[in-house]
Amino acid sequence: MRIGVVVMPTDPWSQALDTARRLDRMGFDHLWVYDHLSWQRYRERPWFAPYPWLAGIAGATSTIRLGTLVANPNLRHAATLAKDAMTIDHIAEGRFTLGIGAGGLGFDATVLGQAPLTPGQRVDRLGEYVESIDGLLRGSTTSYSGEYVTIDDARMLPGCIQQPRVPIAIAAGAPRSIALVAQYADAWITLGDTTGAGTPTNEAVGAQSALLDRTLTDVGRSSDAVDRILLTGHDGQRPLASFDAFADAAGRAAEMGIDELIVHHPRADDEHWNDDPAILEEIAGRREELP
């Protein structure tokens, strides 16, 4: 089981560097950052731009992979996002994963003056977004004409360090977005139930994963062609409450076929994730006891 950590881009830069370097030294597999201009209960708190933040983290670490969880099409044009991803891939020397999502509602959906899209429109846009970015990062697309994405004669030189392109991870929970995972992605990101129905995480992820398997078969890819990533911390569970709690979460994730478990870095100022930061040291030191 690979383990990733989400770090909020809200702390003073020296503190953010200390956090990233410590996670790197401890041997965690991935470090992720949310792509927003501000976010939910952090709306009135400091929040740094994620791509310059990631570039700085890339230059200050050596082994941990870095990624967006997830790139936000409400805010990013596909061509500029692809160029940013290519650039961070170079700074990180091939340690970057581009996580992409459909974009949500709220202030990030309207901050640039645009009208919010319906769920169906957001998935339509996601399809164009992923298709165009996939082509740009491979160097096979220079122009694209869609309803939501237009690119006219772009250049992506010198290209990605990772070949054939930076890995793409797509956040998806419903059939149409899972179909995009099957067609384009190297990894699938889920946080469980996204319908509001309160379906237990293991049931929701199991159903989504089974649908992904069927869809991969339909497009001629094997079930192990796509890594499966579970983001924890949004269903009221506290996987960092203790080592046993984390081991239990990792065991349940393994039973669901999850390859990577992501937790939020503990924060004393966030009641949802205010576990003792020392738990990360314990997890790192007891990796052999985990699935």
N, C-alpha and C positions, 0 to 999 in steps of 0.2 A: 504494500500500500504506500503510494507516494503521498506526501503531506505538503499542502500549500498553506500560506498565511496571507490574508488580506490586511494591508496596512492602510489606514486612512491618511490621506495627504493633508493633514491638518496641523501637525506639530512643527515647531521651529526646525529649520533645516538641519542643524547640528544633531538634534534629537532624532530626526528621521534617519540620518546617516548612521547613527549609533544603532538604531533598531535594525536597519537593513544589514549592516555588517555583522551584528550579533546573530541574526537568522542565518546568514551565510556561513558563519563559523560553526554554528550548531548543526549544519548539514540539512536544513529543510530544503525541499525540492523546488518549490516555487514561491515567489512573492508576487502578489497581485494588488492592483489598485483600481478603485471605482472610477469611471469616466463621467464626471458631472462637473458643472460649474458650482453647484452647492448640492447638498443631499439631505433630504428628509430632516431628521432631528438635528443635523449639523448645519441647518440653513443659516443660522446667525453666528456660526463659528468660522474661524479661519479655514480656508479650503484652497489649496494650491492647485494650479493647472497640472493635470496628471502626466502629460507627455514630457514637458521639461523636467518634472519631478522624476519620472522614470529614467530619463536620460542621465540625470545626476546619479541616481541609484545604480544604473548600469556601470558607470565609470568607477564606482566605489566598491563594487562587489566582484567576485571572481567565479563562483560556481553555481549559485542559485539562479534558476530560470526566472524571468520576469514576464508579467503579462497584464493585459487590461481585462477587467471583469465588470462590465464589458464595454467595448467601444460603442459610442452612442450616436446613432445617425440623426438624432435631433440636433446635434451640435457639429458634426464632422462631415465634410464633403468626402466622398469616397477617394478622390484623387489625392487630397492633402493627407488623409489618414494613411493611405498606402505609402506615401512618401515618408511620413513620420515613422511608420512601422519599419520600413527599410532602413531608415537612419538609425533607429534605436537598435536594430539587429546588428548593425556595424559597431555601435558603441559597446554593446553587450557581447560582442564577438560570438554571435550565434546563439544567444540565450534568451531570445524573445519569442513569446507566443502572442498572437493577436486574437484576443477574445472579442467577439462581436455579438450584439444583441439587437432587438427590434426597436429599442427606445420606448420609454414609458410615457406616462402622463405627468401632470404637475408642472412646476415652474421651469424645468429643463425643456419641456415640450413647447414652451411659448416664449422663452427668454429672447429669442432672436426675432420675435415678431410674427412667427408663423402660426397658422391655425393648427390645433392638435388634430392628429389623424385618428380614425377609427382603428380598432384592433386588426381588422382585415387589411386596411390600407398600410398599417405598419408592417405586416408580414409581406405584403406586395413590395414595399420599399426595401425590406430586408433582403428579399430575393435579388433585386437589382444591385443592391449594395454589395452583397457577398459575391455575386457573379462578376461584377466589375473589379472589385478589389482582388479577387483570385486571379483574374487575368492581368491586372497591373503588376502584382507581385511576381508573377511568372514571366513578365516581360512580353506577354503575348497580346496584350490589349493596350492600345494608345487612345482609342476613341470609343465612346459608348453612348447610346441614345436610348433612354427609357423615359418612363413617366416621372420618375423621381430622381434619377441619376443621369446627368449629361456630362460627358468628358470629350474634349476636343483636342486631339493630337497631344496627349500627355507623354512625358518622358520619365522613365524610371531607372535612370543610370546612377550608380553602377550596378544596380540589382541587389538582391539579398545575398547575405553570406550563406544562409541556410538554403538548400536547394531541394526541390524546384522552387520553393518560396518559403517565407516565414510560415510556420504552422498556424492554422486558423482553428479556433475553438468557437463554436456557436452555442449560445444559450437558447434552449428550446424546450417547450413542454407540450405543444399541441401538434397535430398531424402535419400541418403545412410547414411549420418551422422545422420539425423533425425531418421532413423530406429534404430540406436544405442541408441539414447535417449530413444526411446520407449521401447527398450528391457532392458536397464541397469540403466538408470539414475533416480535420485531423483529430478533433476532440469535440465532445459534447458536454455542455455544462447544464446541470439541473439543480434546482433547489427543492424539488418535490412538487407538491400541489401548488399550482398557480391560478386555480379557478375560484378560490375562496370557499370551496366546499368543505374544507377541513379534512380531506383525505389523508390518512397517516402517510408519512414520508415513504415508508417501505412499500406501501401499496401503490402510491403515485409513481415512484421511481420504477418499480417493477413493471407497471403497465407501459410507461414511457419507453423503458429499455426494450421491452418485447416488441413494441411498435418500431423502434429503431432497427432491431434485428431484421424484422420482416422487410422494412424499407431498404435496408442495405442489400438484402438478397435480391430485391426487385431491380436494383440498379447495378447488380453484378459485383458488389463488394462483400468481403467477408465480415463476420460479426466482430472480429478483432481488429478491423481496419481503423476503428475510431475509439480513442481513449474516452473513458467515462469519468466525469468529474462531478462530485457532489459538493455544493456549497452549503455549509451548515450555518446555524445561527439565526434563522428566520422563522423557526417553528416553535420557539419557546424552549427548545432543548439547550442544555449547557454542557457541550462536550468537553469544555476545559475546566469544569468544576473540580475534577480530580483526574489522576491517571486512569483509574478504573473506569470513570465515565468516558474518557477518550477511547480507551481500549474497547469498551462496549460499542461506542459509535463506530469505530473502525471495523469491528467484527460484523456489525449489521450492514455496514457499507460493502464489505467484502462479499457478504451473502447476496447483496443486490447486484454484484458484478462491477462495482465501482473500482476504478483504478487509482483515483486520487481524491483525497478528502481535504477540503479547504475549511479553515477556521478563521475567525477574526482575531487579530492581535488584541490581547486584553488592554482595556483602557479604564483607568480609575474614574474618568469623567463620563462614562457611558454605562448606564445601569444594565443594559442588555449584555454587555461584554466586559464586565468589570471583575473577572476572575483574576487570581493571583498570576502575574506574568511568569513567576518561577515555574509554573506548570509546563511552559514550553521547554525549559531546560530539562525537566524530568522526562518529557516525551522524547526529546532528542537523545537523552542518555539511555533510554529503554526501548529503542526502536526494535531490537531483536525480539521483544515480547509482543509486538503488534503483528497483525496479519500481513 
